[in-house]
Amino acid sequence: MKLKSAYANNIIKPDSVSVPLTTEELPSSIVEYFDRLSRLENIPFNLLVPDERMLPEESLRFFYIDSNWISALIDGAFSLGNFSATEYEVHSRIKDMVSEGSQSPDRQKIITGILLRSEVVKGWPGIEFKAYDKNSEKELPVLRIDHLSPNIIIALFDGELSEIQLHEPAESMHFGLDMPEGEASPPIEDPMNPLQYFKKTRATHDASVTGASSTPVVYRSDRKLVLNISAMAEAIRQEFPAEAAFTSAEIAYQMVEGVGQVTFHQK
């Protein structure tokens, strides 16, 4: 007799089916699988963003996790292979134990997140996030940060997100350029266009250079993708008095930049 028929005719009783007695006896792989589902892992992207207009290019979207949607997702996963009331009862027992052993936050708690679609994600794959509540006092625990594509990243946080800070990876040293303040020109639709960049000259410790000037960026070719460091060094040197010492140390001092950070607030 087939297993399905045995269940349907109640030849196999619920109490005769082997179910782990405790959470510790439940295979960790099962608990981990449903934990991943509760964090929206392995969910088709079209279920998260059903219309591309909801996440256009160069956009950031805040969202809440619907606990009812997650419960329906978990129920759907547990319903696979259910042919009878007996199997449903067995799966219900296992589902309760999965919830007990889960490392994910209580589904009744507020879980929020962001979706970021930008060339920034592709250009700085190690971008880091800090999330805060509405009072900007409590940093929210991170539940998940993953790349969904080369230019789309998702981040989930335990709590109600009000402020998100994005910053470059904290590297030891790196060079950087400056951009005009205010509205970007050319528009943000072309964020990798380098024509707007320049270098602000810093004041030196002995005040021989006041830091008031801006040095245009010099590139190796018309494509404007690679700096001509020698020409940049010469352009910066022109800002120094003839008698002032000018070495590679001065170039490094003028070119080095700290970690850039951008903050977004949810209204």
URZI-V336206 format. One record per backbone hydrogen bond with DSSP energy under -1.0 kcal/mol. NH is the residue of the N-H (numbers start at 1). CO is the residue of the C=O. Records with the same first field share a line. If there is no record, write none. Layout:
NH->CO, CO
This chain:
6->2
7->3
8->4
9->5
10->7
11->6
12->6
16->13
17->14
26->23
30->27
31->27
32->28
33->29
34->30
35->31
36->32
37->33
38->34
40->37
41->36
47->44
49->45
54->51
55->52
59->117
61->115
63->113
65->111
70->66
71->67
72->68
73->69
74->70
75->71
76->72
77->73
78->74
79->75
82->79
88->84
89->85
90->86
91->87
92->88
93->89
94->90
95->91
96->92
97->93
98->94
99->95
100->96
101->97
109->106
112->157
113->63
114->155
115->61
116->153
117->59
118->151
123->119
124->120
127->124
128->167
130->165
132->163
133->138
136->133
140->131
143->156
144->156
146->154
148->152
149->152
152->149
153->116
154->146
155->114
156->144
157->112
158->141
159->110, 157
162->132
163->132
164->264
165->130
166->262
167->128
168->260
171->169
176->255
178->198
190->187
193->190
197->194
198->178
199->215
201->213
204->209
207->204
215->199
220->226
224->221
228->218
229->227
232->228
233->229
234->230
235->231
236->232
237->233
238->234
239->236
240->237
244->241
251->247
252->248
253->249
254->250
255->251
256->252
257->174
262->166
264->164
266->162
